[in-house]
Amino acid sequence: MLLHLVSAELIAFVRHTLLRKPRLAPSQQLDDVLDDKSRQAFNDELQVLEQLRLKINRNAWVLRKVVLPALLAYLVVSLLFFPMWDLLRFWVLALPVMLITLPSLVIRESYLDDYERFSNRFRHTFIPALAKSFGDIKYQQYGYIEPDRFKSRLPQGATSFDLGLAIARVEQEDYFCGSHRGCQWELVNAKLFNHKHKRTFMGLILMLELPRSFEGTTVINMRNPVSGSSRVHLEKGEFTDLLVVSSTDQISARSWLTPAVMERLYQLRQLFQGMKGNLTGSSLLLLLDTPNFLPQPPIDVPLTEAKPCLHFVDELKTLYLLIDTLLAQFPDLPTQSPPKGIQAKH
């Protein structure tokens, strides 16, 4: 946390001192998503966060107005009055210490505690409050999906012949679960590690329960863990340019991968660095690569300008559009089902 804050302060100092401060265009995206009640709850939480951010900035004046300008002035004077070779040898030893130790001491004494409160409030109160505006969504900071529910469906499962890929340990946090039109879903931020403690995946695990089962096992962008699979040749388009599908049942795979579903999956893939999938029976499993889920908003930009949660809003919107498109294949289902969320883990 401390090193993250030191690096953020250094970047902000360079941006505001040497570069032109970027102007962020306000977005209307949240206004399109939230109803009046949800928008009021969102604005209330945003005001609490903004007050914490202002307090951090007030306490940061010693670092920003004294320590960092003094370091910058020292570097400029050194360039003018000291021999270059001696200066380079000195900087190799002293500069990393100066740029890390001095800001760290000031931050720790002045506003590290406030920053930790700001970070926790954003991630564990503000984001869950925003998620609830989409419906019956529950959140647990240390909730999880049982690893046995997805490990066997991945080629790097516990029984993989490639021990470099076999899943030996799973870390999970920021667990969301909900229901949309009767379809229950779970979303969790996860890291997968092999037996050598090397990380093999970092991102989101999404599990979605459909109202109908499909024959066979269909996978997207990974080796099928079930023998007897073959590539499914689909209509050329943006989906097939990025994603490769194989299945043990060609007819079943084409029955659920309609052009509309492929378009929604492609839109979801665009929000992340990569996507893998597995549909077995009525359960759709997606692995969505992202190195930084719920990134921390910058403390030097007003939250009304930064709009820190828009990416998360996009993810939830696209997830619900995917569910709607999948349900469109089942016209005999009721158009609306009473929302009933999945019980949170304890």
C-alpha positions in Angstrom: 0.0 0.0 0.0 2.8 2.4 0.9 4.9 1.8 -2.2 1.8 2.1 -4.3 1.0 5.5 -2.8 4.6 6.7 -3.2 4.6 5.8 -6.9 1.2 7.4 -7.4 2.4 10.6 -5.8 5.6 10.7 -7.9 3.6 10.2 -11.1 1.0 12.8 -10.1 3.8 15.3 -9.3 5.5 14.8 -12.6 2.1 15.1 -14.4 1.1 18.3 -12.6 4.6 19.9 -12.5 6.1 19.1 -15.9 3.1 18.2 -18.0 -0.3 19.7 -18.7 -3.0 18.4 -16.4 -5.4 16.2 -18.4 -9.0 17.2 -18.5 -11.3 14.3 -18.2 -14.6 14.5 -20.2 -17.6 13.9 -17.9 -19.5 10.7 -18.8 -23.2 10.2 -18.8 -22.9 6.5 -18.7 -23.9 6.1 -15.0 -26.9 8.3 -15.5 -28.1 5.9 -18.2 -27.8 2.9 -15.9 -29.0 4.0 -12.5 -32.5 4.8 -11.5 -33.3 7.8 -9.2 -33.0 5.8 -6.0 -29.7 4.1 -7.1 -28.3 7.4 -8.4 -29.0 9.1 -5.0 -27.3 6.2 -3.1 -24.4 6.4 -5.6 -24.0 10.2 -5.1 -24.2 9.8 -1.3 -21.3 7.3 -1.3 -19.4 9.4 -3.8 -19.6 12.4 -1.5 -18.2 10.4 1.4 -15.3 9.2 -0.8 -14.7 12.7 -2.1 -14.5 14.1 1.5 -11.8 11.5 2.3 -10.0 12.3 -0.9 -10.0 16.1 0.0 -8.7 15.3 3.5 -5.8 13.2 2.0 -4.9 16.1 -0.4 -4.9 18.6 2.5 -2.6 16.5 4.5 -0.3 15.9 1.5 0.8 19.5 1.1 4.1 18.9 2.9 5.0 16.2 0.4 3.8 18.1 -2.7 4.8 21.6 -1.8 8.0 21.0 0.2 9.6 17.6 -0.2 9.1 16.8 -3.9 9.9 20.4 -5.1 13.1 20.3 -2.9 14.2 17.1 -4.4 13.6 18.5 -7.9 15.5 21.7 -7.1 18.4 19.6 -5.7 18.6 17.6 -8.9 18.6 20.7 -11.1 21.3 22.4 -8.9 23.4 19.2 -9.0 23.3 19.1 -12.8 24.6 22.7 -12.9 27.4 22.7 -10.3 28.8 19.1 -10.0 30.9 17.1 -12.5 28.8 14.7 -14.5 30.8 11.5 -13.6 30.7 12.2 -9.9 27.1 13.1 -10.1 26.2 9.9 -11.9 28.0 7.8 -9.2 26.2 9.7 -6.5 22.8 9.4 -8.1 23.1 5.6 -8.5 23.5 5.2 -4.8 21.5 8.1 -3.4 18.7 8.9 -5.8 16.6 5.7 -5.2 16.9 6.2 -1.5 15.9 9.9 -1.8 12.9 9.2 -4.1 11.5 6.3 -2.0 12.6 6.9 1.6 11.8 10.6 2.1 8.3 10.5 0.4 7.5 7.3 2.3 8.4 8.9 5.7 6.2 11.9 5.0 3.3 9.8 3.7 3.4 7.4 6.6 3.3 10.2 9.1 0.7 12.4 7.4 -1.9 10.5 5.5 -1.3 6.8 5.0 -4.1 5.9 7.5 -6.6 8.1 5.6 -5.5 6.6 2.3 -6.1 3.1 3.6 -9.6 4.2 4.8 -10.2 5.7 1.4 -9.1 2.5 -0.4 -11.2 0.2 1.8 -14.3 2.5 1.5 -14.0 2.5 -2.3 -13.5 -1.2 -2.7 -15.7 -2.7 0.0 -18.5 -0.1 0.4 -18.7 2.1 -2.7 -18.4 -0.6 -5.4 -20.9 -3.0 -3.7 -23.4 -0.2 -3.3 -23.0 0.5 -7.0 -23.5 -3.2 -7.8 -26.8 -3.3 -5.8 -28.2 -0.8 -8.3 -28.4 -3.5 -10.9 -30.6 -5.7 -8.7 -30.3 -8.4 -6.1 -26.5 -8.5 -5.9 -24.6 -9.6 -2.8 -21.0 -8.9 -2.0 -18.4 -10.4 0.3 -14.8 -9.2 0.6 -13.5 -12.7 1.2 -16.3 -14.8 -0.4 -15.3 -17.4 -2.9 -16.4 -20.1 -5.4 -15.5 -23.6 -4.3 -12.4 -24.5 -6.4 -13.7 -28.0 -7.1 -16.6 -26.5 -9.0 -14.2 -25.1 -11.8 -10.8 -26.8 -11.5 -11.9 -30.0 -13.3 -13.3 -28.0 -16.2 -10.0 -26.4 -17.0 -7.1 -28.0 -18.9 -4.8 -26.8 -16.1 -6.9 -28.6 -13.4 -5.5 -30.5 -10.5 -5.1 -33.7 -12.6 -3.3 -32.0 -15.5 -0.3 -33.9 -16.9 1.5 -30.6 -17.2 2.5 -29.9 -13.6 3.6 -26.4 -14.7 -0.1 -25.6 -15.3 -1.8 -27.8 -12.7 -3.7 -25.7 -10.2 -2.2 -26.1 -6.7 -3.5 -23.0 -5.0 -6.4 -20.6 -5.5 -6.7 -17.1 -4.0 -10.0 -15.3 -4.2 -11.5 -12.0 -2.9 -14.2 -9.5 -3.9 -17.0 -12.0 -4.4 -20.3 -10.9 -6.1 -23.3 -13.1 -6.6 -26.8 -12.2 -8.0 -29.7 -13.2 -10.1 -31.0 -11.8 -13.3 -34.3 -13.1 -14.8 -33.9 -16.2 -12.8 -30.3 -16.9 -13.9 -27.9 -17.1 -11.0 -24.4 -15.9 -11.4 -21.2 -15.6 -9.4 -18.2 -13.4 -10.0 -14.9 -13.4 -8.0 -11.5 -11.9 -8.4 -9.1 -14.8 -8.4 -5.4 -15.9 -8.9 -4.4 -19.4 -9.8 -1.0 -20.8 -8.9 0.9 -24.0 -9.9 3.0 -26.3 -7.7 6.0 -24.0 -8.1 4.0 -21.1 -6.7 4.0 -19.5 -10.2 0.8 -17.6 -11.1 -0.9 -19.0 -14.1 -4.0 -16.8 -14.1 -5.1 -13.5 -12.7 -8.5 -12.1 -13.3 -12.2 -12.8 -12.8 -14.0 -16.1 -12.6 -17.6 -15.9 -13.7 -20.1 -18.8 -13.3 -23.6 -18.5 -14.8 -26.4 -21.1 -14.4 -28.7 -21.3 -17.4 -32.3 -22.6 -17.3 -31.5 -25.3 -19.9 -28.8 -28.0 -20.2 -26.8 -28.6 -23.3 -25.2 -31.8 -24.5 -21.4 -32.3 -24.5 -18.7 -29.9 -23.3 -17.9 -26.8 -25.3 -14.8 -24.7 -24.6 -13.6 -21.3 -25.8 -9.9 -20.4 -26.3 -8.5 -23.4 -24.4 -7.9 -27.1 -24.7 -11.0 -29.2 -24.1 -10.5 -31.2 -20.9 -12.9 -33.9 -22.3 -11.6 -36.3 -24.9 -13.2 -36.6 -28.3 -13.6 -32.9 -29.0 -13.1 -31.1 -32.3 -13.1 -27.5 -33.5 -16.4 -25.9 -34.1 -16.4 -23.9 -37.4 -18.6 -20.9 -37.0 -19.5 -18.0 -39.3 -16.5 -15.7 -39.9 -16.6 -12.5 -37.9 -15.2 -10.6 -35.0 -15.9 -13.4 -32.6 -14.0 -16.0 -34.6 -11.1 -13.6 -35.2 -10.4 -13.6 -31.4 -11.9 -16.8 -30.0 -11.6 -20.5 -31.0 -14.3 -22.9 -30.1 -14.1 -26.7 -29.7 -16.8 -29.1 -28.5 -17.6 -32.8 -28.0 -21.0 -32.1 -29.5 -21.0 -29.9 -32.7 -24.8 -29.6 -32.9 -25.1 -28.6 -29.3 -22.3 -26.0 -29.5 -23.9 -24.3 -32.5 -27.3 -24.4 -30.9 -26.3 -22.1 -28.0 -23.5 -20.1 -29.8 -25.9 -18.1 -32.0 -24.7 -15.0 -33.8 -26.3 -12.8 -31.1 -24.6 -14.8 -28.2 -21.3 -14.6 -30.1 -21.7 -10.8 -30.4 -22.3 -10.5 -26.6 -19.3 -12.7 -25.8 -17.1 -10.7 -28.1 -18.3 -7.5 -26.4 -17.4 -9.0 -23.0 -14.0 -10.1 -24.3 -13.3 -6.5 -25.4 -13.5 -5.4 -21.8 -10.6 -7.7 -20.8 -7.2 -8.8 -21.9 -8.3 -12.4 -22.6 -11.2 -14.8 -22.2 -11.6 -18.5 -21.8 -14.9 -20.4 -21.4 -16.4 -23.8 -20.7 -20.1 -24.7 -21.1 -21.0 -28.0 -19.5 -24.7 -28.9 -19.0 -26.4 -25.7 -17.8 -23.2 -24.1 -16.3 -21.2 -21.5 -18.2 -17.8 -20.8 -16.8 -15.8 -17.8 -18.1 -12.2 -16.8 -17.1 -11.6 -13.1 -17.8 -8.0 -11.9 -17.7 -7.5 -8.6 -16.0 -4.4 -7.5 -14.0 -6.2 -4.9 -11.9 -9.8 -5.5 -11.0 -11.4 -2.3 -9.5 -8.4 -0.1 -9.9 -7.9 2.6 -7.2 -9.0 6.1 -8.4 -6.4 8.8 -8.5 -6.3 11.0 -5.4 -5.3 14.1 -7.3 -8.4 14.2 -9.5 -12.0 14.9 -8.2 -14.0 11.7 -8.3 -16.8 13.5 -10.3 -14.2 13.8 -13.1 -12.4 10.5 -12.7 -15.6 8.3 -12.7 -13.5 5.5 -11.3 -16.2 2.8 -11.5 -17.3 3.1 -15.2 -15.4 0.0 -16.2 -17.2 -2.1 -13.6 -20.5 -0.7 -14.8 -19.6 -1.8 -18.3 -18.8 -5.3 -17.1 -22.1 -5.7 -15.2 -24.1 -4.2 -18.1 -22.4 -6.5 -20.6 -23.0 -9.5 -18.3 -26.7 -8.8 -18.1 -27.0 -8.3 -21.9 -25.3 -11.7 -22.3 -27.8 -13.3 -20.0 -30.7 -11.6 -21.8 -29.4 -12.9 -25.2 -28.9 -16.4 -23.8 -32.4 -16.4 -22.4 -33.8 -15.3 -25.8 -33.2 -18.9 -27.0 -35.8 -20.2 -24.6 -39.1 -18.5 -25.6 -41.1 -20.7 -23.3 -39.5 -19.2 -20.2 -41.3 -16.3 -18.4 -40.1 -12.9 -19.5 -39.4 -12.0 -15.9 -38.6 -14.1 -12.9 -38.5 -12.9 -9.3 -34.9 -12.0 -8.5 -33.4 -14.3 -6.0 -29.7 -14.0 -5.2 -27.3 -16.8 -4.5 -26.6 -17.2 -0.8 -23.3 -15.7 0.1 -20.5 -17.9 1.4 -19.6 -17.9 5.0 
